């Protein structure tokens, strides 16, 4: 939406330093650190490593997972002076409720309801219920860059005019997976992290939450703290855990952020460094900064010596502190950096500086080379306003799916005969790809993503492209193996390889590595709308003509899946290779609607209105492909009937989970099937239970029903 600015109206933050912006500002002004010994759980017989542990009493029911309660505390602060619910929530989360899951597994609990808060997407849904949000809810899972990526996507949503207010940020709690995982990587400094110090030896694992309440407006509203100018995303496509040694991916992210913000590098007066204290990360970031700023490096520092590295919350914390710097006129010091490393060429602030700055660059980089950067400024201090055109849909060039029936051709043949692809996809098929693309140490999910990328990306390479992936549960094989080894050894041993592979964005990271894809790389995780979230994230992020791989996939794990998703009886995935614009004769896919419904009947009315607009925009609806998860079958069928009645649709309806089976990202597979049927020009009678349906010149609507509702249109351009 041209001419609007994105203002920060509310802020919330919880970390080891305290609770609330005032607590954090005072602690940073007094150059305090809150890094101390672990107290939340046992360190496994060894002396506990230093952590950034929140000691404040958290709000809410103690049976609610810790990450959820951290996010709840930050959300309450951000919304304290605002009565109206936010229209959208975008959260970055990497651990979800796994701390509670670990305790349940150790106790031998096997009731699925005990694991209801495990999913990373459950945190965003919890905050939606707490704040009364009945709008778009997105969950970003890009490891340590999740929170900043979430804020950038929310800003794009505001710019486009889709919503007027959004609550965005990140949250993560300490857990055994990350505590022992980073220790297994030998990435933890036993003395506490020392960012940019010549003697640095690693990071300090921490926890916390930070959120910004943002609003789109043409003039500064009363009480605005800061302005979000723009951001950038990239992927190293270099290594699953280590950054590119020259900081190539980090540079692309910060360069893109400056361009997207409509500013010059000379406008940036301070850099909130990612600054974890690991040798490689600090070196890579420093090289990216020197390349961006040349010899005019602005003031810079990292707050991780004070709060530790709170993973998905880290970039969001940096954003909240950056906003406080812009509002109050101070720059924090790099606590615990006692002797700056002269080889880095970036000397962080050794003491707090009390002076105003106009614009700040915030950096956040994560596993898999997932990089994010954000530019923030004093409200209205910069004259230029970033321009932003409306989304226009994606032209689909290639597509691919995997089911228990086999590859795309086998799956289509099975469905066209009216038979089901329900079941577990064969690992032999998934692993039967180019040996260079197969990761023999990785599990099924990672190799499934590699297979989809190899079969969908033309020529196997998309150096200038982007990847957006939706998954409900991530890589369960690696998560299960890591926890099994940890628990079987009495918390003495764990696998660094399985830890790196357990993060939700590991499969998309491996796909980027195989295809040399250096553009944005975003993993979303929203349960049964994970694929729809990935498609919406791509729609928000991509404005150029680069190729984009949009995927959705999940694996079935014999032990964990029945605990996390007891209705799931299948696995598989689908992928589309798309680009902007429409071409005559080519299929086009357009995300239309995504909303967290809860028990709100208004979501059905809003979706129905959107569907009615789709009919007018894209032509007659030839078929509706409806996804109704088994766990919500009764309510979902009522929602669907309600929607179809509202728009007066009486045509063919395909209940696609009857042929895909039950798994979180089944809609990705169904979308590929629908695309192929649309291109073939007809819907077989075996799918309608009646007569053949002519799809020539018509639209297929993909609908998802349940706690969240979504709509996507597919038509021939």
N, C-alpha and C positions, 0 to 999 in steps of 0.2 A: 504494500500500500504506500504509494509515493507520498513523501512529505511528512511522515510520522517519525517521531523519536521514541526510543525505548527508555523509560525512566525507572529507577529503583525506588519504590515507595515503602518497602518494608524489608527488614533483614533479621535473620535468626542464626545463631551459631552456638554449638555445644562442643567442647573439646576438653582435653585434659587441663587446659588453662582456666576453665570455668564455663559459665553459662550466660549468654547474652553478649551483645556487642560491647557494652561498657566494661564488663569484666575483662574482655580480651584487649581492648584499647589500653586500659590501665596496666595490665600485665606486660604488654609490649612496650609501653612507654617506660616502664621500670625494668625492662630487659630481663624478664623472668623466664624460667623454663619449667615445664611441668613433667618432664621426662623422669620416670622412676621405675621401680621394680614392678613386675607383674603380680597382680593380686586376684584377678578374676577367675583363674583356674590354675591347675598345677603345671609347672614348667617341665614335668617329665623326669624328675630326679636330678636335673642339672640346676645350677644356680640360675635363677630367673633372669632373662634378658630385660634390659630396660624397654619400657613401652610408654606410649602416651595414652594412659587409661583415664576415662572419665570417672570421677569420684562423686560428682553431684548426684543427688537423688533424682531419678528420672520420673516423669509423669506416667500415669496410666497403670493398667493391670500388670502385675509382675509375671503373669502367664504369657503376656505378649512378648515376642522376641525382642532382643535388645536393640537391634538396628531400627526396628519400627518405633521404639520408644525414643531413641535418639532423634529420629526424624520428626517425631511428634513434638518434642521439646522445641526444636528449631522452627517448625512450622507455626507453633503457637506464638513464638516471639515475632516472626515475620508478619503474622496476621493480627497482631495485638490491637492495632489501631484501625482495623478495617473490618467492617461488619459483613460486607458482601463476600460470598465464597469466590475463590478464583475460578476463572472460566476454563483453565487448563492446568494440569500438573505434569511436570517433566522432571523425573528424578533419575540420578545416576546411582546405581547400587551394584556392588560386586559380591558381597557375602550374603545378603538377604538374612534369612533366619537360621543360618547354618550353625551358629553357636548352640541354639536350642536343639537342632538336629543332632549335633555331636553328643550332647548330653542324653538325648533320647536313645541314640544308638548304643552308647555306653551302658545305659540302664536296661537295654534289651526290649524297649517298647516297640510294639508292632502295630499299634492302632493308627491308621492313617490320619485321624483327626489331630494326633499329636504333632504331625508334620505340616499342618495347614499353613504355617507361616514360613516354610522353607524357601519358597520361590522368591527370587529377587523382585518380581513384579508384584508380589503381595505387599511390599512396602509402599509402593505408589498407591495401590488400591486402598490401603489402610489410611493413608494421608488424605485421599479423596473423601473417604467416609468421615474422617475427623474434621475436615474443613467444610464439608457440605458440597464439594465440587461434583457437578454432574456433567462435566464437559470432557474434553480430550484428556486422556491419561497415557503418558508414554514412560516406559522404563528403559534406560540406557545402561548397557553393561559392557563398557570398554575398559575394564580394569581401572587403573589409577587415573585415567582421564575422564571417567564417567561423569562426574559432577560438572565439570566445565563444558563437556560436550552437551549435557542436558541443558545448561543455561543458554548455550549458543542456539540449540534447536528451538528452545522456547522463544528466544529473541526473533528467530526467523518466522515462527508462527505468528508472533505479534506484528512483525513487519508486513506480513502478507494479508493482514486484516482478518484472519480466521478467528482470532479472539482478541479481546481488549485487555485482559489481565491474565497473568500466568505466574504460578509459584514453581520455582525451579531451583535445583541444586543437587546435593548428593548426601548420602549417609552410608556408613559402614560401622559395624562393631568389631571389636577384637574377637578372634575365634582361633581354635587350634589349627585350622587349615592354613591361615595366613601366618600365624605366629611360628609354627614349626616349619611351614613351607619356606618362608624367607630365610629361616635359620639353615635349612637344608641346602639352600642356594649359596650359603655363606655370604649373604648380602646384608647381615645385621652387624652393626658396630657395637661390641659389648660395652663400650664406654658411652654409648649414646651418639646419635648422628651429629656430624660436624660438617655441614654443607660447605663446599668450596674450600675446606681446610686442607693444607698440605698433608696432614696425617689422617685424613678421613678414611674410614674403613667400611662404611656401609650406612644403612638406613636405620630408623627406629619405627617399628610397626605401631600404629596408633588407631584410634577410633574417634568418631564424632559425626556431626551433621552440620550442614550449613545450607540455608535457602534464601533466595531473593524473591520478593514479590515485585513483579515488573508490570508496567502498564504502557500501552501504546497511546501516544497523544501528540497533537500538533503544537502544543505549548506546554511549558513546564508546569506540572500540577503542584499544588502546595505540599510541602513536606518531602519533595524528591531529594534523595541523598546523592544520586549519581546517575549517569547515563550510560547505558550499554551501547557502544558504538558498532561493534561487529566482531566477527570471529573467524577462525579458520581451522580446518581439520586436515590431517594427512595420515599416511601409514608409511613406516620405514620400509616394509616389505624386505626386511633384512634378516631378522632372527626372532624366534619365539619370545625371548626374554631380554636379550641385550640390545641396546640402542645402536643405531648406525654410528660408527666411530667418528664420522665427520659431522654428525648432527644433520644429515641431509633431510630426513623426514621432518625433524623439528623445525628446520629452516622453512620448509614449504608451508608448515602450519602457521608460523608467525608472519611470514610474508603475506600469506593469504588473509590473515586477520587484519593486518594493516590496510591492505587493499580493500577488503570488505567493509572496513570501518570508514573508508573515505578520508583517511588521514595520511600524513607523511611520517616517516620515521623520526624526523626532527620534532614532531609534536609530542612524541612519547618522552616523558620526563622521569619515569621510574618503571622498573621491571620487577614484578613479583615472580621470582624464579621458582621453577619446579624444585630444584635444589634438594635432592634427597640425601646427599652425603655419600652415595656410592661413587666409586672411582670413575666408572664408565659413564654414568648418567650426567654427572657434573661436567665431565669433559665434553660430551656430545652437546649439552646445552650451551656451554660456553662458546664452542665453535659456531653454533647456530647464531648466537647473539652477536658475535664479532662479524659474522658474515652479513647480518641484517643491518647493524649500526655502523660498521666500519670503525673508524677511529673516534666516533662520537658516541661512545657507549654511555647511556644515562645511568643514574643511580640504580642499584639493584640489590636485592637481598632475598633470603629465604626464611620463612617462619618455621620451618620444620625442626630447627634446633630448639624451638619453644614448645611445639605441639606434637612433634613426630609426624609420620606420614600416615594420614588417615585414609589412604587408598581412594575409594570412589568419592569420598568427601573432600579430598585434598584441594582440588581445583576450586570447588565451591567455597571452601574456607578462604582460599586466596582471594576470591572475588569479594566476599563479605569484608575482609580486611582491607582490600583495595578501595572499596566504596567508603569505608571509614576514613582511610587516608585522604581521599578526595574531599570528604566532608569536613574533616577536622584539621587537615594541614600537618601531617606528620608522616615520616617514613620509618618503618621498623628496622631494627638491626638484625644481622645474621647471628643470632645467639649461638654460642658454642663454636663459632668459626674464629679461632684464636690466631691462626697464622695462615692467611690466604695463600692458596697455591699459586705461585708466580707463573707456572706454566699454563694456567687456564686463560690468563689475559683478561679475566673479569674479576674485579676486586669488589666483593660485596661490602655493604655498609657495616662498619664495626660498632657504630653507635647510632642511637636514634637521632634522626634529624627532624627538627620542628620547622617545616617550611611547606608552603602550598605547592602543589603540582596540578597541572591541568589534565593530563592524560596518563593512563597506566596500562601496561601490557601484562597480562596474567598468563603464565605458562602452566601446562599440565600434560605430562607424558606417561604412557602406560605400557604394560606388557603387550607383546605383539606389535610394538612400534606404533601404537595408537596415540596420536598426538593431537592436542587441542590448544588453542590460544584465544584469548579474548581481550579486546580493547575497551576500556572504560574511561569515562571522562567526567569532569565537572559538568553539571547540566547546562546545555546551551552554550558552552564556552567555545565550541568549534562550530564554524558557520555552516560547513557542508553537512548535508543530510544524505546518508546512504540511500540509494534508489533501489527499488525492489519490485520486479514485475510479478504478476500472478502466475501460479503454476499452470502448465498447459498439457499435462499428461505425458506419458512415455510411449514411444514407438517400440514395439517388441520385435527384436531381430531373431532371437533364438530362445528355445526353452527346453527344459529337461526335467524329468522326475524319476524317482526311485520308489518302488513299493515292494511288498512281498511277492507280487506277481513278476517283478523283474524291472527292466529298464523302461524307457518311455514308450517304445513300440509295444512291448508286452503288456504294460499297464493299460495303454489305450485300447488294445485289443480285448483285454479282459473286461474293461468297463463297457465297451461298445456292445459286448455280448450280454450285458446286464448282470455280469458276475462281479464278485467282490475281490478287491486287492487286499483285504484285511489280513494282517499277520506281520511277522517280523522279516524285514528285508534281509536278504542273504548277504553275508559279509564277503563271500567270494566275488560277487558282482561288484561291490563297492571297492574292493581292493584290487580288482582287475583293471587297473589304470596304469599309465606310464609309471614305471618304477621310480622315476625322478620325483613324481608327485606324491607317491605313497610314502607315508610315514609309518615305518614298521613298529616304532615305539608307541605310537598313538593308538587310541581306541577307535571305536566304530564311528562316533560322531565326527571326529576330526577328518577321518578319511572319507566319510560321506560328503562333507563340505568340499573336500578336494575333488571327489568324483563329479559333483554337480558343477563345480567351476570348470573342470577339464572338459566336460561335455557341452557346456553352455557358452563359454567365452570363445569367440571366433579366433582360431589360431592359437588359443591357449594363453595369449598375452594381452594385457590391457594396462600398459604402463601409466597412461594418463587418466585411467578410469577410477571407479569407486566401487566399494562393496558395502552392501547393507544386508544384514542377516538377522532373521528372527528365529528364536529358539525358546521353547518354554522352560527347558531344564538344563541346557548346556551339555557338556561332556561328562556324562554320568560314569562312564568306564573309569576315567582318570580320577574322578572324585572318589569313587568307591575304592579303587586300589590304594589311593593315598591314605584314606582313613583306615582301611583294613590294616595296612602295614604299621601305621602309627599306633592303633589300638592293640594290635597283636604283640607289639614290642613294648607295651607298657609306656607309650609315649616317649620312647627313646630314639626311634629311627623313623624316618619318613623319606619319601622319594621326591627329589627335586624335579625329575622329569614329569611325574604325575602331577605335581603341584602346578607347574607351568601350564600343563595341558588341561587343568581342571577349571580354569577361568572361562566364563561364558564366551568371551571373544576369541579364545584360542582357535576354534575351527575357522572363523573368518580370517584370522591372522595367518593361518596356514594357507588358506586359499589365496590371500594377497601375496604371500611369499612365492607360491607356485606360479602365479600369473604376473608377478612383478608389478602389482598394482600399488601405486604410490599415492593415490588420492584418498579421500575420506574413507574410513573403514569403521562402520558403526554396527554394533550388535544390539538388538532390542529384545526384551524378554517380558512379554505380557500375557503369559498363559495362552489361551486359545486365540488371541489376536496378535500373537508375536509377529507373524508374517505381515499382517496389516500394519503393525507399527513400523516394521522395517520399510515397507513401501511408502508410508507417510513420511518417515524420516528422510528417505531419498527425495521425496517430493519437496520437502522443506529445504534440503541442503543443496540440491543440484540445480544450477541455472545455465551451465554451459552445455556444449554438445558432446561431452565426453561419454564414453560407454559406461554403463552402470550394471553391475551384477546384483540382482535382488534375489535373496534366497530365504527359504524357511526349511528347517529340518529338526528332527529330534530322534534320539535313539531310545530303544526300550532296554532297560537294565533289569535283569531277573530279580534282584533284591530291592533296589531302590525305587524303581518305578511304581510297584504296588503300594509303597509307603507314600510317595509324593503325589501320584496321579492314579488312584486305584481303578479308574474307569478305562485307562489306556490299555489297549490290547494289540497295538500295532506300532510301526515306526516307518520312517522314510522321509522324503522331502522333495521340494521342487525349486527350480531356479529359472529366472528370466534374465536375458541380457537385453538391456533397453538403452535408449537415448532420448533426449528431448525432441519435441516436435512431432509432427504427423506426416506420414507419407502415404500417397494414394495406394490403396491395395494392401497396406500393412496393418496388422492389428495394433490397437492402441489400448493402453491400460491407464485408468485414472482413479486414484483413491478419492472417494467422495465424502466419506463420513466415518468418524471413529469417536465413540463416546462411551465413557464409563456409565453404565445404567444403574447398577445396584438395584434398588427397588423402585426406581423413578420411572413411572409410566410416560413421563414427558419425553424420554429418550426415543420411544417408539414413534411418537408423533413427529419429533424432529427428524428422525431417519426417514419417515414416510414422506415428509415434505421434501427432503433431499432427493429421494427416489423420483418424486414427481417432477422435480427440476431436471433430473437426468433424462427422463423420457422426452422432455421438451428439447434438451440440448443434444442428445445423442440418437434420438430416434426411438422407434418402437422396441419394447422389451420382448425379445424372442424367448428367453428362458431365465429363470431364477435358479441359481445354485445356492442352496441354503445349508449352512453349517450349524448344526444344533448339537453341542456336546452332550454326551449321554448323562452326565451328572446334572444337567439342567434341561433335560428333555421336555418335561411337562411345561415349565415356564417358557422355554424356548419355542415350543410349538405354538403356544398362545401368542407370544410376541410376533412370530412369523405370520400367523393368521390375521393378527391385528394390522400389521404393516400392509399386507397384500390387500386387505379390505379397504384400507384408507386410500390406496392409490387405484383401486378398482381393477386390480390385476387378477385375471382368472386363467392365465396360460400355464405352461409347463413349469413345474417346480421339481428340481432334482435335490433330494436330501443326500448330499454328497458323502457324509460320513458313513453311509451305508456301504459305499464302495471303497472309501479310503481306509476305513477302520478308525479307531479312536486314538488320537495323539495330538499334542498341543498345536503343532504346525501343519495339521492336515489340510488347511486352506491353501497352503503353497502348492501341494500336489494337485488339489482340485482345480486351482487356477490354471495350471499347465494343461490339464485335461480339457477344461472349458475352452482354452485358447485354441487347441487343436481341433475341437469340434466346431468352433466358430469358423476357423479357416476351411474346414471341410464343407461348411455350409448347411449342416443339418444336425439335428439331435436324434439319435436312433430311437425307435419305438421301445426298445428294451429299457431305456432310461426313463421314459415317460409313462410306461404302463399303458400307453394308448397308441396314438399314431405318430409317425415321423413328423418332426417340427422343422420347417424351413427357417434357417437363420440368416439367409441372405439379406444384407443391409440392415440387420437388426442388432440389438445390444444384449449381451448377457450381463446380468447383475449378480455379483458375488455378495452374499449376505452372511453375516455371522450374528447369531443370537446368543443370549445368555446374560451374565453379569455385565459384559461389555457388548456393544452392538457396533457393527461396522458394515460399510458398503463400498464396493469397488465396481466400476463399470469396465467392460471389455467390448470393443467394437472395431470394425474395419474402417480405417481412415480413408 
